[in-house]
Amino acid sequence: MAIDYRITAKELVKELGGNSNINNVTHCATRLRFILKDESKIDSDRVKKIPGVITVVQAGGQYQVVIGNHVKDAFDFVMELVTIDSSQAEANPANKAGVFSRIIDVISSIFAPFLYTLAACGILQGILGIFVALNAIDTAGGTYQILNFISWTAFTFLPVLIAVTAAKKFGMNVYTAVVIACALVCPDYINMVNAGDPVYFLGIRVQLLSYTSSVIPIILTVWAASYVQKFFDKHLPIVVRNLFSPMFTITLMVPLTLLVVGPVGNAVGGAIGGAYNFLYGLSPIIAGIVVGGLWEVLVIFGVHWGITPVTVGNYAALGYDTFTGLQASAVFAQAGATLGVFLKTKDRDMKGVSASAAVTGLFGITEPAIYGVNLRLKKPMICGCIAGAVGGAVGGAFNAVSWGYNMPGIATIPAYFKAGHTSQFLGFLLSILISFVLGAVLTWIVGFKEDLPVSEAAASNEPKIPEVSEKTDKASEELILGSPVKGHLIPVSQVKDEVFASRTMGDGVGIIPAEGKVYAPCDGTIQVVFPTGHAVGISSGDTEALIHIGINTVELNGKGFTAHVQQGQTVKKGELLVSFDKDFIENSGYDPTVIFIVTEKKDSQNLEICADADVNCQDTVIRVI
């Protein structure tokens, strides 16, 4: 959610040393990838405690901050706070990581922005395949034909999509790069390829290759074109630069690509894909064991992007991809291991985290499951890898494949189906089912070490602390938090926002407000008041809480909200903090639910939370024990 990730971005920039220490930042599907001048000054433990941050990973010359599904929100807010000089980012010696690490960085930066678009097209292909198998659509009819070419459009013009993001990565004019890419998929050039007649440019024969759906050639082309453009930008007089720099760049790079860069890139891409396909050809079962068992390990170190050109190349060359069919086992296995944690743990907080992470994992986003649960507890991660290897072996035995680009998860299952290949599809379903169930069962059997909740520790055979007196000050041991607003309590898991519902930021309640006044839930100090007035943070002792009014209401830019307190102010329980116009929020199309969560407490403290009840202001809703 935007409001939360504005805080996340501000705290991140602060903890990472400020704008002066950040050379570059990009993002992939779930993590922010920072290139820093000096990582030694960073306290990773403090970064991990920032609301919205799942964990951090230092790998490949990058400081990677795992956010999850809302990474784009966090990225946008970070970019408002930093100034990125691409030339400095490339030139700074601190960023001279190994060649492999730099390649991974380039690939992740280029593909991340449009991966979901490719996946959407892949799912559409799978859905059409199901309709064809059920004879529910006429393949000769216009409806099928239109939907079919729509499903292939992103792949046909993949070089154009890559040109956009590659141009941004390499610091060249986006439109110049797009024109170069369009030339490679231009109908006139395609007609030359299909005709097969010899074509010469300045007496040199052109190797007529198809560049639709290609990956490596256009990346190399834009990289080279960025230097060509910078040369002309530097040496041409300013009065003609804007016109002639693009013209010279395009005129030079298109023929150079057709003569040299394209064939070289095509050979490199073919070799990379050929290495994996050779392994798969030797034994699909062994390939399944390797991919299913080790894929999520690659995810941990952030180097999983290196396989993207292989999978995309397989779709272009073969019309399907075997790697994704095996990779799915690893994804479902980690989700299953997280479910095993949910079933096994007796800790309430861990139950909440593991339940939401398991569900997220089933939809293909495994970072919350890995970093928030499995890797943290260690043994579930190992159980997930074992289950993934077994499931991958089953998938390999059935030659499970994906017929359209996708990120494995429940929603993308149609991409694995194609009429006439039912046995492969059933084998795929069996492989992910085995992976999921085995991951859960192994985790349940093997178990894991976790801290006992306070209630269990008291019931154990540990020596009990003697009671000092009957009049021990209970207030020093227990903090009572009253409802900040009058309304109806609901469990925070039912709040219609994924971050709050998953308890990533903390546990608490949602309150469907009956009126538009928010009061202090306890005596304390105001830690933060958002400029828009729709969120307030309050602390009391070691406990910090957040009161968030409405969902996505940051987009109202403060309209309908009036803050009555300021940061650093000391308040008493029941003191008016914020007034808001409930009707205006609803009429503007926003959910007015007030989210009240505990964002910080001692590890030794537990929460007792009330829900499903009508409450007045200051009625007890949370006890911090």
Salt bridges, closest charged atoms under 4 A:
GLU15 OE2 - ARG46 NH2 2.99
ASP73 OD2 - HIS70 ND1 2.96
ASP76 OD1 - LYS72 NZ 2.86
GLU80 OE1 - ARG6 NH1 3.54
GLU90 OE1 - ARG102 NH2 3.27
ASP105 OD2 - LYS169 NZ 2.77
ASP349 OD2 - LYS601 NZ 3.72
GLU367 OE2 - ARG31 NH2 3.11
GLU478 OE2 - ARG623 NE 3.83
ASP507 OD1 - ARG503 NE 2.86
ASP542 OD2 - LYS602 NZ 3.29
GLU586 OE1 - LYS582 NZ 3.56
ASP614 OD1 - HIS488 ND1 2.77
